[in-house]
């Protein structure tokens, strides 16, 4: 029986986590954090999105908070009616604020750089 192939539309963080399963079948939260270098909050948000979409399975099940001891595996029974699956989740307010702050700093640097260039 041929398994259905899926194309995931996901974030860079989600892809980084998923790629780790090319090397190992079971990974702990600590291993994923070490291999991806994601912060605790970024890794937790990423893992929760992959669990919510049933792409990953977590053991033990049903825990509200993900710890470094939790174990994760790809869901071998993952099914979706579409071949192209969107697993990306909207940004949280905190991430939006960080993004806005980054854009503001870039604009300030551009302005400073152009002012310096005019002086020369």
C-alpha positions as CSV (number, residue, x, y, z in Angstrom):
1,X,0.0,0.0,0.0
2,X,1.4,3.3,-1.1
3,X,1.4,6.1,1.6
4,X,0.0,9.5,0.7
5,X,2.6,12.2,0.4
6,X,2.0,15.6,1.9
7,X,3.5,19.0,1.2
8,X,3.6,21.2,4.3
9,X,3.3,24.9,4.3
10,X,5.0,25.8,7.6
11,X,7.3,28.2,9.3
12,X,11.0,28.0,9.4
13,X,11.0,26.9,13.0
14,X,8.4,24.2,12.2
15,X,10.6,23.0,9.3
16,X,13.7,23.0,11.5
17,X,11.9,20.8,14.1
18,X,10.5,18.5,11.5
19,X,13.9,18.0,9.8
20,X,15.3,16.6,13.0
21,X,13.1,13.6,12.6
22,X,15.1,12.7,9.4
23,X,17.9,11.6,11.8
24,X,15.9,10.1,14.7
25,X,12.5,8.6,15.2
26,X,12.0,9.8,18.8
27,X,13.4,13.1,20.2
28,X,13.0,14.7,23.6
29,X,12.3,18.4,24.1
30,X,15.9,18.9,25.3
31,X,17.3,17.2,22.2
32,X,15.1,19.4,19.9
33,X,16.1,22.5,21.7
34,X,19.8,21.6,21.5
35,X,19.6,20.7,17.8
36,X,17.5,23.7,16.7
37,X,18.8,26.4,19.1
38,X,15.3,27.7,19.6
39,X,14.4,29.6,22.8
40,X,12.0,27.8,25.3
41,X,9.0,29.9,24.2
42,X,9.7,29.5,20.4
43,X,10.2,25.8,20.8
44,X,7.1,25.4,22.9
45,X,5.0,27.3,20.4
46,X,6.4,25.4,17.5
47,X,5.9,22.0,19.1
48,X,2.3,22.9,20.2
49,X,1.4,23.9,16.6
50,X,2.8,20.6,15.3
51,X,1.0,18.6,18.0
52,X,-2.3,20.5,17.4
53,X,-2.2,19.7,13.7
54,X,-1.4,16.0,14.6
55,X,1.9,16.1,12.7
56,X,3.7,15.2,15.9
57,X,2.8,13.0,18.8
58,X,3.9,13.7,22.3
59,X,4.4,11.4,25.2
60,X,3.1,11.6,27.8
61,X,-0.1,12.8,26.3
62,X,-2.3,15.6,27.5
63,X,0.3,17.7,29.4
64,X,-0.5,21.4,29.4
65,X,3.2,22.4,29.6
66,X,5.9,20.9,27.4
67,X,9.0,20.0,29.3
68,X,12.5,19.0,28.1
69,X,11.7,15.4,29.1
70,X,8.7,15.0,26.8
71,X,9.2,12.7,23.9
72,X,8.1,13.5,20.4
73,X,7.6,11.3,17.3
74,X,6.1,11.9,13.8
75,X,2.6,10.7,13.6
76,X,2.6,7.6,11.3
77,X,-1.2,7.8,11.1
78,X,-1.3,11.5,10.0
79,X,-4.1,12.0,7.5
80,X,-5.4,15.0,5.7
81,X,-7.8,15.3,2.8
82,X,-5.4,17.7,1.1
83,X,-2.0,16.9,-0.3
84,X,-0.8,20.4,0.5
85,X,-1.3,21.1,4.3
86,X,-1.0,24.4,6.0
87,X,0.4,23.9,9.5
88,X,1.7,27.4,10.0
89,X,0.0,29.2,12.9
90,X,-0.7,33.0,13.2
91,X,1.9,35.0,15.1
92,X,1.2,35.7,18.8
93,X,0.9,39.3,19.9
94,X,4.3,39.1,21.6
95,X,5.9,38.0,18.3
96,X,4.1,40.7,16.4
97,X,5.5,43.3,18.8
98,X,9.0,41.9,18.4
99,X,8.6,42.0,14.7
100,X,7.4,45.7,14.8
101,X,10.3,46.6,17.1
102,X,12.8,45.0,14.7
103,X,11.3,46.9,11.7
104,X,11.4,50.2,13.6
105,X,15.1,49.6,14.5
106,X,15.9,48.8,10.9
107,X,14.2,52.0,9.7
108,X,16.2,54.0,12.3
109,X,19.4,52.5,11.2
110,X,18.6,53.3,7.5
111,X,17.8,56.9,8.5
112,X,21.1,57.2,10.5
113,X,23.1,55.6,7.7
114,X,21.6,58.0,5.1
115,X,22.3,61.0,7.3
116,X,25.9,59.9,7.8
117,X,26.3,59.4,4.1
118,X,25.0,63.0,3.4
119,X,27.6,64.4,5.8
120,X,30.5,62.8,4.0
